[in-house]
Amino acid sequence: MAVDRPLFRHSKIGGPNALFKHQWISMSTQVLPEPKQAEYHRTLRRTVLVIDDDEALADVLSRRLEQQGFTSKTADSGTRGLAIARTDRPDLILLDLRLPDKDGFTICEELADSSETCCIPVIILSGLESPDIIRRARAAGCHFFVRKPYDPNALLVLIRQALDESNRWFEEDAEESPSDDLF
């Protein structure tokens, strides 16, 4: 049951010299419903794998991600990054193109070709930028290409956008898949 009651009359706001001195300001005391709980996948702590041979950059990025509520893991080579991606299945991968053992294009292709990692969004972070490199990165399976140096806040926006797109894809896929009881 909602009850409206006056909050003030003739106070500093509605005092004798005010334009609307005889008006009442009402506030409803209606009980509002509890806010809906966040969806299950959004309440989990998301994991981001950073594959970059520049340890200082990877550490700074990892700390920044953890400050924003993510769990982060780092790998300093492509081989190590692929192994972590296959075993830990992070929610998103940040990948440098220039690594000591494999280039980022090859890693991105291997991630896309594996049934274990094909659904993990990949954001490439690189100092290289030309239309050909960006096309190769997209063809290899990356979701976004970010040129170094980058704005950390813009990167966080892209990370969240990639995770949201990935979640929508899974939700749509679950809605479209046939029920087991039909067969």
DACOR-V62473 format. One record per residue. SS is DSSP state (2 for helix, 1 for strand, 0 for the rest). PHI is phi as a letter, one per 20 degrees, with the letter a starting at -180 (NA if undefined). PSI is psi in whole degrees, 0 to 359 (* if undefined). Layout:
ss | phi | psi
SS | PHI | PSI
SS | PHI | PSI
This chain:
ss | phi | psi
0 | NA | 129
0 | e | 139
0 | c | 127
1 | e | 133
1 | c | 151
1 | f | 141
0 | e | 322
0 | b | 161
0 | b | 130
0 | m | 38
0 | e | 192
0 | g | 323
0 | f | 316
0 | d | 33
0 | f | 181
0 | f | 336
0 | e | 4
0 | f | 155
0 | f | 321
0 | d | 57
0 | f | 343
0 | d | 13
0 | e | 149
0 | d | 143
0 | d | 125
1 | d | 151
1 | c | 133
1 | f | 139
0 | d | 22
0 | f | 137
0 | f | 124
0 | e | 149
0 | f | 156
0 | f | 143
0 | f | 148
0 | f | 145
0 | f | 148
0 | f | 153
0 | f | 152
2 | g | 313
2 | f | 338
2 | e | 344
2 | e | 344
0 | f | 151
0 | f | 118
0 | e | 145
1 | d | 131
1 | d | 128
1 | e | 125
1 | d | 116
1 | d | 104
0 | b | 135
0 | e | 350
0 | e | 98
2 | g | 319
2 | f | 314
2 | f | 317
2 | f | 320
2 | f | 317
2 | f | 314
2 | f | 319
2 | f | 315
2 | f | 319
2 | f | 318
2 | f | 318
2 | f | 325
2 | f | 334
0 | e | 7
0 | n | 8
0 | e | 157
1 | e | 137
1 | c | 149
1 | c | 151
1 | c | 152
1 | b | 138
0 | e | 6
0 | b | 161
2 | f | 319
2 | f | 314
2 | f | 320
2 | f | 317
2 | f | 318
2 | f | 315
2 | f | 319
2 | f | 320
2 | f | 323
2 | e | 318
2 | e | 342
0 | l | 71
0 | f | 164
0 | f | 337
1 | b | 151
1 | c | 131
1 | d | 122
1 | c | 130
1 | e | 149
0 | e | 325
0 | e | 107
0 | c | 159
0 | f | 327
0 | d | 325
0 | b | 151
0 | e | 161
2 | f | 330
2 | f | 314
2 | f | 317
2 | f | 316
2 | f | 318
2 | f | 318
2 | f | 321
2 | f | 317
2 | f | 329
2 | e | 344
0 | e | 133
0 | f | 337
0 | f | 333
0 | c | 2
0 | f | 338
0 | e | 1
0 | e | 121
1 | f | 141
1 | c | 129
1 | d | 122
1 | e | 131
1 | d | 119
1 | b | 150
0 | e | 346
0 | e | 137
0 | b | 112
0 | b | 159
2 | g | 323
2 | f | 318
2 | f | 318
2 | f | 319
2 | f | 317
2 | f | 320
2 | f | 316
2 | f | 318
2 | f | 329
2 | f | 344
0 | o | 9
0 | f | 152
0 | e | 319
1 | c | 153
1 | c | 123
1 | c | 127
1 | e | 135
0 | e | 144
0 | f | 150
0 | c | 162
0 | e | 118
2 | g | 326
2 | f | 321
2 | f | 322
2 | f | 318
2 | f | 322
2 | f | 316
2 | f | 321
2 | f | 312
2 | f | 321
2 | f | 316
2 | f | 320
2 | f | 319
2 | f | 318
2 | f | 319
2 | f | 318
2 | f | 318
2 | f | 321
2 | f | 315
2 | f | 320
2 | f | 317
2 | f | 320
2 | f | 320
2 | f | 323
2 | f | 326
2 | e | 340
0 | f | 139
0 | f | 152
0 | f | 146
2 | f | 334
2 | f | 358
2 | e | 342
0 | d | *
